[in-house]
Amino acid sequence: MAESVEEGATNVVPTTLTNPEVLRYGRQMIVDGIGLPGQEGLKKSKVLIVGLGALGCPSAHYLAAAGVGTLGLLDDDIVDASNLHRQILHSEKEIGVHKVDSAISRLHAVNKHVTLVPHKVDLNASNALPIIEQYDLVLDCTDNATTRYLVNDCCVLLKKVLVSGAALRFEGQVSTYNYKGGPCYRCINPNPPNPDTTLNCFEAGVLGPVTGIVGSLQAAEAIKILASNESAYAGKMMLVSPWDGIMKAITLRSRQKDCVVCGDNPSVTSPVDYVQFCGSGKNKAYSNASTEQERITCKQLKETPYKHLIDVRPAVEFGICALGKSVCVPFGEMMSDKADLEPHIPEDTSEPVYLLCRAGINSQVAVQYLKEKYPNHCFKDIIGGLLGWTSDIDPSFPMY
């Protein structure tokens, strides 16, 4: 027979949460795997979000809303109009504002109980360790190889869990590294990709909802680890392509004993020069042209009565905007020898052929390719590409 409860008696479980916090997080706390202990774990946790762009914005929003006690917000960039289709913490009124300041303003409005720590810096080998060591878990929400390797190595050295996300065009991926003896990023990617053959969202584009899905998955994984000490993506990679209706997890190889940072005899015991290691900085701004004579400025192009101008952007970009008299020969097709170049190469070898792209990057590679294919002809790339044209020649040009 059940014992009677005396009138006015209560039996409240001791907790660090206030009544308003219990009300706020109640729908989350009643989920199996979280409960009161999990919510208290979130409250005392400290998470660093590296990058407040397309992945960092949804990640930060959901982690703040979930009640993570301290969020470190790291970025060195300002809000640009081209960010707004995917970076959901920022709005039109924040254009020109530092992304960290914009994020703090929005996140404070979401949850006043969360401590927000600004890091308005470019993460590098000299400052990464002292910043990352302040946190329990790190989210890599960047889009470049140099930062990925830097963050990974520091997390291994400091024994921090790393939740990594990436998105490009219609596809995204999420993985958790350095978790309970599992692999680190270098175990899976011991060598950086060739910067000449890799793209980021600036060059290839990205669908906004894809980044929202990836960032949300990163936040969900961080919440699971912090609240229940379990991981969904350790040793796995979740692949998503909402455009194609695909979502699947693949198994990654295990921790490698010969890994240079987390292996049995690591050779990387402190941050290294990641720009040198990866072969490029955060934004590829290198030149493959061997002489200045192989390059011209947008102003020089405007003053030149050119006959042959090849735009190496994808056809979909060429369809958005293009300079007069230009023809489209997509870079990918050119590099794979699928393009018929003969109609665009003049018989007169003294007539120069100009190469143009969005930012003056792929056009440099195209010049070198065509020089080898047609050694007697003259090829030149346009410095700064169409972005330079918009900046220096025609601000009304509808550049994206």
C-alpha positions as CSV (number, residue, x, y, z in Angstrom):
1,M,0.0,0.0,0.0
2,A,1.4,3.4,-1.0
3,E,2.4,5.7,1.7
4,S,0.4,8.9,2.0
5,V,2.1,12.2,1.3
6,E,1.8,14.7,4.1
7,E,0.1,17.9,3.0
8,G,2.6,20.5,1.8
9,A,5.5,18.0,1.6
10,T,7.8,18.2,-1.4
11,N,10.8,16.2,-2.6
12,V,12.8,18.3,-4.9
13,V,16.0,16.8,-6.5
14,P,19.0,19.2,-5.8
15,T,20.1,20.9,-9.0
16,T,22.2,23.7,-10.2
17,L,19.4,24.7,-12.6
18,T,17.0,27.5,-11.7
19,N,13.3,27.1,-12.1
20,P,13.3,29.3,-15.2
21,E,16.0,27.1,-16.7
22,V,14.1,24.0,-16.0
23,L,11.1,25.5,-17.8
24,R,13.3,26.7,-20.7
25,Y,15.0,23.3,-21.3
26,G,12.2,21.1,-20.1
27,R,11.3,19.7,-23.6
28,Q,15.0,18.8,-24.0
29,M,15.5,17.4,-20.6
30,I,12.7,14.8,-20.9
31,V,14.5,13.3,-23.9
32,D,16.1,9.9,-23.0
33,G,19.8,10.4,-22.8
34,I,19.7,13.9,-21.4
35,G,17.6,14.3,-18.3
36,L,18.7,16.5,-15.4
37,P,22.3,15.3,-15.3
38,G,22.7,15.9,-19.0
39,Q,21.4,19.4,-18.8
40,E,23.6,20.2,-15.9
41,G,26.5,18.8,-18.0
42,L,25.6,21.2,-20.8
43,K,25.5,24.1,-18.4
44,K,29.0,23.6,-17.1
45,S,30.5,22.9,-20.5
46,K,32.6,25.2,-22.6
47,V,32.5,24.9,-26.4
48,L,34.7,26.7,-29.0
49,I,33.2,27.3,-32.4
50,V,35.9,28.1,-35.0
51,G,34.2,30.0,-37.8
52,L,30.9,31.9,-37.6
53,G,29.9,31.4,-41.2
54,A,27.5,28.9,-42.8
55,L,28.2,26.1,-40.4
56,G,29.1,28.1,-37.3
57,C,25.9,30.1,-37.3
58,P,23.4,27.2,-36.9
59,S,25.8,25.4,-34.6
60,A,26.1,28.4,-32.3
61,H,22.4,29.0,-32.4
62,Y,21.4,25.5,-31.3
63,L,24.2,25.2,-28.7
64,A,23.2,28.5,-27.2
65,A,19.5,27.5,-27.2
66,A,20.3,24.1,-25.7
67,G,22.0,25.8,-22.7
68,V,25.7,25.2,-23.2
69,G,27.2,27.3,-20.4
70,T,30.0,29.0,-22.3
71,L,30.4,29.4,-26.1
72,G,33.7,30.7,-27.5
73,L,33.1,32.4,-30.8
74,L,36.1,32.7,-33.1
75,D,36.3,34.5,-36.5
76,D,38.3,37.3,-38.0
77,D,35.9,38.3,-40.8
78,I,33.1,40.9,-41.2
79,V,29.6,40.2,-42.5
80,D,29.1,40.6,-46.3
81,A,26.0,40.6,-48.3
82,S,27.0,37.4,-50.0
83,N,26.9,35.6,-46.6
84,L,23.3,36.2,-46.0
85,H,21.8,33.3,-47.9
86,R,23.3,30.8,-45.5
87,Q,24.8,32.5,-42.4
88,I,21.6,32.7,-40.4
89,L,22.9,34.7,-37.4
90,H,23.6,37.7,-39.6
91,S,21.1,40.0,-41.3
92,E,21.2,43.0,-43.6
93,K,21.7,45.5,-40.8
94,E,24.9,43.6,-39.8
95,I,26.6,44.0,-43.2
96,G,30.1,45.5,-42.4
97,V,29.9,44.4,-38.8
98,H,32.3,41.9,-37.3
99,K,30.8,38.4,-37.4
100,V,31.7,37.8,-33.8
101,D,29.8,41.0,-32.7
102,S,26.9,40.1,-34.9
103,A,26.7,36.6,-33.5
104,I,26.9,37.8,-29.9
105,S,24.1,40.2,-30.4
106,R,21.8,37.5,-31.9
107,L,22.8,34.8,-29.4
108,H,22.2,37.0,-26.4
109,A,18.7,37.5,-27.7
110,V,18.3,33.7,-27.9
111,N,19.6,32.9,-24.4
112,K,20.7,35.3,-21.8
113,H,22.0,32.5,-19.6
114,V,24.9,31.6,-21.9
115,T,28.3,33.2,-21.5
116,L,29.7,34.3,-24.9
117,V,33.4,34.7,-25.2
118,P,34.6,36.7,-28.3
119,H,37.8,35.7,-30.2
120,K,38.1,38.2,-33.0
121,V,41.3,36.7,-34.3
122,D,42.8,34.7,-37.2
123,L,43.5,31.4,-35.7
124,N,47.2,30.5,-36.3
125,A,50.0,28.4,-34.9
126,S,50.9,31.0,-32.3
127,N,47.5,31.6,-30.7
128,A,45.6,28.3,-31.3
129,L,46.8,26.3,-28.3
130,P,46.1,29.0,-25.6
131,I,42.6,29.6,-27.1
132,I,41.6,25.9,-27.5
133,E,42.9,24.8,-24.1
134,Q,40.1,26.9,-22.5
135,Y,37.3,24.7,-23.9
136,D,36.0,21.2,-23.4
137,L,35.1,20.5,-27.0
138,V,35.7,22.2,-30.4
139,L,33.6,22.6,-33.5
140,D,35.5,23.1,-36.7
141,C,33.1,25.2,-38.9
142,T,35.7,26.5,-41.4
143,D,36.2,25.9,-45.1
144,N,39.9,25.6,-45.6
145,A,42.6,23.0,-45.1
146,T,45.1,25.1,-43.2
147,T,42.7,25.7,-40.3
148,R,41.4,22.1,-40.3
149,Y,44.9,20.7,-39.8
150,L,45.7,23.3,-37.2
151,V,42.6,22.8,-35.1
152,N,43.0,19.0,-35.4
153,D,46.6,19.0,-34.2
154,C,45.8,21.3,-31.3
155,C,42.9,19.2,-30.2
156,V,45.0,16.1,-30.2
157,L,47.8,17.8,-28.3
158,L,45.3,19.2,-25.7
159,K,43.2,16.0,-25.6
160,K,40.0,17.8,-26.8
161,V,37.2,16.3,-28.9
162,L,36.8,17.8,-32.3
163,V,33.5,17.8,-34.2
164,S,34.2,18.7,-37.8
165,G,31.8,19.7,-40.6
166,A,32.1,20.6,-44.2
167,A,29.7,21.6,-47.0
168,L,30.1,22.4,-50.7
169,R,27.5,22.8,-53.4
170,F,24.7,20.3,-52.6
171,E,26.7,18.0,-50.2
172,G,27.9,18.0,-46.6
173,Q,29.7,15.8,-44.1
174,V,30.2,15.6,-40.3
175,S,32.7,13.6,-38.3
176,T,34.0,13.5,-34.8
177,Y,37.7,13.1,-34.2
178,N,40.0,12.4,-31.2
179,Y,37.2,10.8,-29.3
180,K,38.0,7.9,-26.8
181,G,41.0,6.6,-28.8
182,G,39.4,7.1,-32.2
183,P,41.1,8.6,-35.2
184,C,42.0,12.2,-35.6
185,Y,41.6,14.2,-38.8
186,R,45.2,13.4,-39.9
187,C,44.6,9.6,-39.5
188,I,41.9,10.0,-42.3
189,N,43.7,12.7,-44.3
190,P,47.5,12.4,-43.7
191,N,48.3,14.6,-46.6
192,P,46.5,17.9,-47.6
193,P,44.7,18.1,-50.9
194,N,46.4,19.8,-53.8
195,P,45.3,23.5,-53.6
196,D,45.2,23.7,-57.4
197,T,42.5,21.1,-57.5
198,T,40.3,21.9,-54.5
199,L,37.5,24.4,-54.2
200,N,35.7,26.2,-51.3
201,C,32.2,27.7,-51.3
202,F,33.6,31.0,-52.5
203,E,34.7,29.3,-55.8
204,A,32.2,26.4,-56.1
205,G,29.1,27.8,-54.3
206,V,26.9,26.1,-51.7
207,L,23.2,25.6,-51.1
208,G,22.2,27.4,-47.9
209,P,20.0,24.6,-46.4
210,V,22.9,22.1,-46.8
211,T,25.0,24.2,-44.4
212,G,22.1,24.4,-42.0
213,I,21.8,20.6,-41.9
214,V,25.5,20.2,-41.4
215,G,25.8,22.8,-38.7
216,S,22.7,21.4,-36.9
217,L,24.3,17.9,-37.0
218,Q,27.5,19.3,-35.5
219,A,25.4,20.9,-32.7
220,A,23.5,17.7,-32.1
221,E,26.7,15.7,-31.8
222,A,28.2,18.2,-29.4
223,I,25.1,18.1,-27.2
224,K,25.2,14.3,-27.2
225,I,28.8,14.2,-26.2
226,L,28.5,16.8,-23.5
227,A,25.2,15.6,-22.1
228,S,25.6,11.8,-22.3
229,N,29.4,11.2,-23.0
230,E,28.4,9.3,-26.1
231,S,29.1,10.1,-29.8
232,A,27.2,9.4,-33.0
233,Y,30.0,10.1,-35.4
234,A,33.2,9.0,-33.8
235,G,34.9,6.7,-36.4
236,K,32.2,7.6,-38.9
237,M,31.4,10.2,-41.4
238,M,27.8,11.3,-42.0
239,L,27.2,12.3,-45.6
240,V,24.2,14.4,-46.6
241,S,22.9,15.5,-49.9
242,P,19.4,16.9,-49.5
243,W,19.3,17.9,-53.2
244,D,19.6,14.2,-54.1
245,G,17.7,12.9,-51.0
246,I,20.7,11.1,-49.6
247,M,21.8,10.7,-46.0
248,K,24.2,7.9,-45.0
249,A,27.0,7.1,-42.6
250,I,30.2,5.5,-43.7
251,T,32.8,3.9,-41.4
252,L,36.2,5.5,-41.3
253,R,39.5,3.7,-40.7
254,S,40.6,3.5,-37.1
255,R,43.4,5.5,-35.4
256,Q,46.6,5.0,-37.2
257,K,49.6,4.0,-35.1
258,D,51.9,5.8,-37.5
259,C,49.9,9.1,-37.5
260,V,52.3,12.0,-37.1
261,V,50.2,13.7,-34.4
262,C,48.1,11.0,-32.6
263,G,50.2,7.9,-33.4
264,D,52.5,5.9,-31.1
265,N,55.5,8.0,-32.0
266,P,54.2,11.4,-33.0
267,S,56.5,13.8,-34.8
268,V,54.1,16.8,-34.5
269,T,54.3,17.9,-30.9
270,S,53.4,21.5,-31.4
271,P,51.6,23.6,-34.1
272,V,53.6,23.8,-37.4
273,D,53.5,26.1,-40.4
274,Y,50.2,25.0,-41.9
275,V,50.3,27.4,-44.8
276,Q,53.5,25.7,-46.0
277,F,52.2,22.3,-45.2
278,C,48.9,22.8,-47.1
279,G,50.5,24.7,-49.9
280,S,48.2,27.7,-49.7
281,G,46.6,30.0,-47.2
282,K,42.9,30.3,-46.3
283,N,42.1,31.8,-49.6
284,K,44.0,30.7,-52.7
285,A,45.7,33.8,-54.1
286,Y,48.7,32.3,-55.7
287,S,50.1,32.9,-59.2
288,N,51.1,30.1,-61.6
289,A,52.1,32.6,-64.3
290,S,55.8,32.6,-64.8
291,T,56.2,36.1,-66.0
292,E,54.3,39.4,-65.6
293,Q,53.8,39.4,-69.4
294,E,51.4,36.5,-68.9
295,R,49.0,38.6,-66.8
296,I,47.0,41.8,-67.4
297,T,44.8,43.9,-65.2
298,C,41.1,44.5,-65.7
299,K,41.9,48.1,-66.7
300,Q,44.3,46.9,-69.4
301,L,41.7,44.5,-70.7
302,K,39.2,47.3,-70.9
303,E,41.7,49.3,-73.0
304,T,42.6,46.4,-75.2
305,P,40.6,45.6,-78.4
306,Y,40.7,41.9,-77.7
307,K,39.3,39.3,-80.1
308,H,39.7,36.1,-78.0
309,L,38.4,36.0,-74.4
310,I,37.7,32.6,-72.8
311,D,35.7,32.5,-69.6
312,V,36.6,29.4,-67.7
313,R,33.7,29.6,-65.1
314,P,31.1,26.8,-65.1
315,A,28.3,27.3,-67.6
316,V,25.8,28.1,-64.8
317,E,27.9,31.0,-63.7
318,F,28.5,32.2,-67.2
319,G,24.7,32.3,-67.6
320,I,24.5,34.8,-64.7
321,C,26.8,37.4,-66.1
322,A,29.6,37.6,-68.7
323,L,31.7,40.2,-70.5
324,G,31.0,40.9,-74.1
325,K,32.8,38.8,-76.7
326,S,33.7,36.2,-74.2
327,V,33.0,32.5,-74.7
328,C,32.5,29.9,-72.0
329,V,34.9,26.9,-71.8
330,P,34.4,25.5,-68.3
331,F,37.6,24.9,-66.4
332,G,36.8,21.4,-65.4
333,E,36.1,20.4,-69.0
334,M,39.3,22.1,-70.2
335,M,41.4,20.3,-67.6
336,S,39.9,16.9,-68.5
337,D,40.4,17.5,-72.3
338,K,36.6,17.2,-72.8
339,A,36.4,20.7,-74.3
340,D,36.8,21.5,-78.0
341,L,39.3,24.3,-77.9
342,E,40.2,24.6,-81.5
343,P,37.4,27.1,-82.4
344,H,38.8,29.4,-79.8
345,I,42.5,29.3,-80.6
346,P,43.4,31.7,-83.5
347,E,45.5,30.6,-86.4
348,D,47.6,33.7,-86.0
349,T,49.9,32.9,-83.1
350,S,50.5,36.6,-82.5
351,E,46.9,37.2,-81.4
352,P,46.7,36.8,-77.6
353,V,44.0,34.7,-76.0
354,Y,42.8,36.1,-72.7
355,L,41.6,33.8,-69.8
356,L,39.0,35.0,-67.3
357,C,37.4,33.5,-64.2
358,R,35.6,34.7,-61.2
359,A,38.5,35.8,-59.0
360,G,41.6,35.3,-61.2
361,I,42.5,31.9,-59.8
362,N,41.5,29.2,-62.2
363,S,42.4,31.4,-65.1
364,Q,46.1,31.2,-64.0
365,V,46.0,27.4,-64.1
366,A,44.3,27.5,-67.5
367,V,47.0,29.7,-68.9
368,Q,49.7,27.2,-68.0
369,Y,47.6,24.3,-69.4
370,L,47.1,26.1,-72.7
371,K,50.7,27.1,-72.9
372,E,51.7,23.5,-72.8
373,K,49.0,22.5,-75.3
374,Y,49.7,25.4,-77.7
375,P,53.3,26.4,-77.1
376,N,53.5,28.9,-80.0
377,H,50.5,30.9,-78.9
378,C,50.2,33.8,-76.4
379,F,47.9,33.3,-73.4
380,K,47.2,35.8,-70.6
381,D,45.0,35.7,-67.5
382,I,43.0,38.6,-66.1
383,I,44.2,39.6,-62.6
384,G,41.3,39.6,-60.1
385,G,38.9,38.1,-62.6
386,L,35.3,39.4,-62.8
387,L,35.4,40.4,-59.1
388,G,38.2,42.7,-60.1
389,W,36.2,44.0,-63.0
390,T,33.3,44.9,-60.7
391,S,35.6,46.5,-58.2
392,D,37.9,48.5,-60.6
393,I,35.9,49.0,-63.8
394,D,32.1,48.6,-63.5
395,P,30.5,48.6,-60.1
396,S,27.1,48.0,-61.8
397,F,28.3,44.7,-63.2
398,P,26.0,42.0,-61.6
399,M,28.7,40.0,-59.9
400,Y,27.8,37.4,-57.3
